[in-house]
Amino acid sequence: MASEVENILVTDEHCSISSERKSHHSDKVKQNLVTRLNRIEGQVRGIKGLIEKDTYCDDVITQISATQAAINSVAKILLEGHLRECVVDRIQEGDMEVLDEVLVTIQKLMKK
């Protein structure tokens, strides 16, 4: 018998990515995230260039690892903000379904 979280995972995979809900990040947080994502974008272009130049595989893998760490850092910042703001607000409004949503989100992050 599948758990409720597993059922949500299956259902969630078939849902649209867009949502009517919006996040409310401060301008400082948004700028931090955009700066990090711009850097990641540059790292990905750099990896592409390394492959085009036939760079030694181990060196490319090292750069991929650094890029993954940078992406994880962005995810951690977003998750922390989500927990501190969105989740707390929804729990205070009596919406306990948000806990299932958070569990699904964490499972998505951990399976990567």
Helices and strands as residue ranges (DSSP letters): H 4-13, H 27-52, H 57-81, I 82-87, H 88-92, H 97-110
